[in-house]
Amino acid sequence: MKRGITDLRVAALQTSLHWEDAAANIQHIEHYMSLQVGEVDLIVLPEMWSSGFSMRPERVAMDWDDAWIKQTDRWPEPLKAMLRWSQEKNAAMVGSISCRIKSDGRFVNRCFFVSPTQGLEWYDKRHLFGFAGEDKVYTAGETSTSVAWRGWTLNLQVCYDLRFPVFSRNSAEHPYDVVVYVANWPAARIHAWKALLQARAIENQCYAVGVNRVGSDGNGIEHNGLSQVFHPKGHALASTASNESTWLTATLSANELLDFRSKFPVLEDGDSFEIKQRH
């Protein structure tokens, strides 16, 4: 990030989701898109927004072929919807979708970044939630993904990744500016959600955007939202009420981030390490 970069306007949708019903969720989010007011640069949806956190990918996963990146006419409907909303709002979209990779049949929990110019990047969730059996049906990602957008660098993360700070560790050499967590984080463990999201902002000297769903899923798991945006110094810039379907909005200041890093360069004192691939 350089001086003169404009602020980043973020809108995140905290909402309930229809269980294993992509068409209903597209229609549901379409309604909220019509209510979203004001100009924004980034719109964030919850984890597995088209299906809910389903461990039945054979029922809900959309087929995806990496060769389709530039062939938008072949994109599955959830991804086409993200592109349509991105173009309508002139903002990038972020959200994860259950996917079946056509080349090898693997299922992944893939967080997509879609821009209005049809740019497409993604991150496959690395830390699979074994407590719910996610590791039995999905394949873990191996690499971190950071995306450049309007002068900012965004690091994409998914839900359970929040508990593993090494994987999101920022660096002084190639720092990202915002870490984005899309989630289906249960109400039973919501204290950890709030504490860890704040910690990721502080330790990585970045903005942290955490978007959680509300409502009960198909397994009877309750989610109460409490989506939040944290400043690099650790205070909340914006937060939502519990159990409310609503938009969360915040404006991230580039100058504040750069000034803070310049005056208090903690990233330069971080440990160097290497994350090995899993076998």
C-alpha positions in Angstrom: 0.0 0.0 0.0 1.2 3.5 -0.9 0.4 7.0 0.3 -2.6 8.4 -1.5 -4.6 5.2 -1.6 -8.3 5.9 -1.0 -10.1 4.4 2.0 -11.8 1.0 1.6 -15.5 1.0 2.1 -16.7 -2.4 3.3 -20.2 -3.9 3.5 -20.7 -7.3 5.1 -24.0 -9.3 5.1 -24.9 -11.0 8.4 -27.9 -13.2 7.6 -29.6 -16.5 8.0 -29.2 -19.1 5.2 -31.5 -21.6 3.6 -30.2 -25.1 4.3 -28.7 -26.8 1.2 -30.7 -24.6 -1.2 -28.6 -22.5 -3.5 -31.5 -21.1 -5.5 -33.3 -19.9 -2.3 -30.1 -18.4 -1.0 -29.4 -16.5 -4.2 -32.9 -15.1 -4.1 -32.5 -14.3 -0.4 -29.2 -12.4 -0.8 -30.6 -10.7 -3.9 -33.2 -9.1 -1.6 -30.5 -7.8 0.7 -28.5 -6.5 -2.2 -31.5 -4.4 -3.2 -31.5 -2.9 0.4 -27.8 -2.1 0.5 -27.3 1.6 0.1 -24.3 3.8 -0.6 -21.2 3.2 -2.6 -18.8 0.4 -1.4 -15.6 -1.2 -2.5 -15.9 -4.7 -0.9 -19.0 -6.8 -0.1 -18.5 -9.9 2.1 -20.9 -12.9 2.4 -20.7 -15.7 5.1 -19.0 -19.1 4.7 -20.8 -21.5 2.3 -23.4 -18.8 1.7 -25.2 -20.8 -1.0 -25.8 -23.9 1.2 -25.0 -23.4 4.8 -22.2 -25.4 6.5 -23.2 -28.7 5.0 -21.1 -31.8 5.3 -23.0 -33.3 2.3 -21.0 -31.8 -0.6 -22.4 -34.5 -2.9 -25.7 -32.7 -2.5 -24.7 -29.0 -2.5 -21.3 -28.6 -4.2 -21.2 -26.7 -7.4 -18.9 -28.1 -10.1 -15.9 -26.1 -10.9 -13.1 -26.3 -13.5 -10.2 -23.9 -13.2 -10.2 -23.6 -17.0 -13.4 -21.7 -16.7 -11.8 -18.6 -15.1 -12.3 -16.4 -18.1 -15.4 -18.3 -19.4 -18.1 -16.6 -17.3 -20.9 -18.2 -19.3 -19.8 -21.5 -17.8 -19.7 -20.3 -14.3 -22.1 -22.1 -11.9 -25.1 -20.1 -10.8 -23.8 -19.1 -7.3 -20.6 -17.7 -8.9 -22.6 -15.9 -11.7 -24.7 -14.3 -8.9 -21.5 -13.0 -7.2 -20.3 -11.5 -10.5 -23.7 -9.9 -11.1 -23.8 -8.3 -7.7 -20.2 -7.2 -8.1 -21.0 -5.5 -11.3 -24.2 -3.9 -10.1 -22.5 -2.5 -7.0 -19.1 -1.8 -8.7 -17.5 -3.6 -5.7 -15.6 -6.8 -5.2 -17.4 -9.8 -3.7 -16.0 -12.3 -1.2 -17.7 -15.5 0.1 -17.1 -19.2 0.2 -18.9 -21.9 -1.7 -18.8 -25.7 -1.5 -17.1 -26.9 -4.7 -16.5 -30.1 -6.6 -13.3 -29.8 -8.6 -14.1 -31.5 -12.0 -10.5 -32.5 -12.8 -10.1 -34.8 -9.8 -13.5 -35.0 -8.0 -12.2 -33.4 -4.8 -14.5 -31.3 -2.6 -13.2 -28.0 -1.3 -14.6 -25.2 0.8 -13.5 -22.4 -1.6 -13.5 -18.7 -0.8 -13.9 -16.7 -4.0 -13.0 -13.2 -4.7 -14.9 -11.8 -7.7 -14.3 -8.3 -9.1 -16.6 -6.2 -11.4 -14.2 -6.8 -14.3 -14.7 -10.5 -14.1 -11.4 -11.0 -12.1 -11.6 -14.2 -10.2 -9.3 -15.5 -7.4 -9.8 -18.0 -4.6 -8.5 -19.6 -1.4 -9.3 -23.2 -0.3 -9.9 -23.4 3.4 -6.8 -25.0 5.0 -8.0 -25.7 8.5 -11.0 -28.1 8.2 -13.3 -28.4 11.2 -12.7 -32.0 12.3 -15.3 -31.7 15.1 -18.0 -31.6 12.5 -16.3 -34.0 10.1 -15.3 -31.4 7.5 -11.9 -33.1 7.2 -13.6 -36.3 6.2 -15.4 -34.9 3.1 -13.4 -31.8 2.1 -9.8 -31.5 1.0 -7.7 -28.9 2.8 -6.0 -26.1 0.9 -2.2 -25.7 1.0 -1.5 -22.1 0.3 -2.5 -18.7 1.6 -4.2 -16.3 -0.8 -3.8 -12.5 -0.8 -5.6 -10.4 -3.4 -4.9 -6.9 -4.6 -7.9 -4.6 -4.8 -8.1 -0.8 -5.3 -4.6 -0.3 -3.8 -5.3 -2.6 -0.8 -4.1 -6.2 -0.2 -6.7 -8.6 1.2 -5.9 -11.9 2.8 -8.7 -14.5 2.5 -9.5 -16.8 5.4 -12.4 -19.1 6.3 -14.0 -19.6 9.8 -11.9 -22.3 11.6 -8.7 -20.7 10.2 -9.3 -18.0 12.8 -8.0 -20.4 15.6 -4.6 -20.9 13.8 -2.6 -17.6 13.8 0.5 -18.9 12.2 -1.2 -19.4 8.8 -2.4 -15.7 8.7 0.8 -14.3 10.1 1.6 -11.0 8.4 5.1 -10.0 7.3 7.0 -6.7 7.0 8.3 -7.7 3.6 5.0 -8.4 1.9 2.3 -7.2 4.3 -1.4 -7.5 3.6 -3.7 -4.7 4.8 -7.0 -6.5 5.6 -7.7 -10.1 6.8 -11.2 -11.3 5.8 -12.8 -14.2 7.7 -16.1 -15.6 6.3 -17.8 -17.9 8.8 -20.5 -20.1 10.1 -19.3 -19.7 13.7 -21.7 -21.3 16.3 -23.2 -19.3 19.1 -21.8 -21.8 21.7 -18.3 -20.6 21.0 -18.9 -17.0 20.1 -16.6 -15.6 22.8 -13.7 -17.2 21.0 -14.9 -15.6 17.7 -14.8 -12.1 19.2 -11.5 -12.5 21.0 -9.6 -14.2 18.2 -10.8 -11.8 15.6 -9.6 -8.8 17.7 -6.2 -10.6 18.2 -5.7 -11.2 14.5 -6.1 -7.5 13.9 -3.6 -6.5 16.7 -0.9 -9.1 16.0 -1.0 -8.6 12.2 -1.2 -4.8 12.4 -4.1 -4.9 9.9 -7.8 -4.4 9.7 -9.8 -7.6 10.4 -13.2 -8.2 8.9 -15.2 -11.1 10.3 -18.6 -12.0 8.8 -20.7 -14.6 10.6 -24.2 -16.0 9.8 -27.3 -16.0 12.1 -30.0 -18.6 12.6 -30.2 -22.4 13.0 -28.7 -24.6 10.3 -30.0 -28.0 9.1 -28.2 -29.8 12.0 -29.9 -27.6 14.6 -26.7 -25.6 15.3 -27.4 -22.0 16.4 -25.5 -19.0 15.1 -25.9 -15.5 16.5 -23.7 -13.5 14.2 -21.8 -10.7 16.0 -19.9 -9.9 12.8 -17.3 -7.2 13.5 -14.6 -5.0 11.9 -11.5 -4.3 14.0 -9.0 -1.6 13.6 -5.2 -2.5 13.7 -5.0 -1.1 17.2 -7.7 -3.5 18.4 -10.8 -1.4 18.8 -14.0 -2.3 17.0 -14.8 0.0 14.0 -18.2 -1.7 13.5 -20.2 -4.6 15.0 -23.7 -6.1 14.6 -26.3 -7.0 17.2 -26.7 -10.6 18.1 -29.2 -12.7 16.1 -30.0 -9.9 13.6 -29.9 -10.1 9.8 -28.3 -6.9 8.7 -25.6 -5.1 6.8 -22.4 -4.3 8.6 -20.5 -1.3 7.1 -17.2 0.3 7.9 -14.7 2.6 6.2 -11.0 1.5 6.5 -8.5 4.3 6.5 -5.3 3.8 4.6 -3.6 6.7 6.2 -4.3 5.5 9.7 -2.9 2.1 8.9 0.2 3.5 7.3 0.8 5.9 10.1 0.4 3.3 12.7 2.8 0.9 11.0 5.3 3.7 10.5 5.3 4.9 14.1 5.1 1.4 15.6 6.7 -1.1 13.2 6.1 -4.3 15.1 5.9 -6.4 11.9 9.6 -5.9 11.5 10.3 -7.8 14.7 8.3 -10.9 13.8 9.8 -14.4 13.7 10.7 -15.9 10.3 9.3 -19.3 9.6 8.1 -21.6 6.8 4.7 -23.3 6.6 5.2 -26.8 5.2 2.7 -28.6 3.0 0.6 -31.3 4.5 1.0 -34.9 3.5 
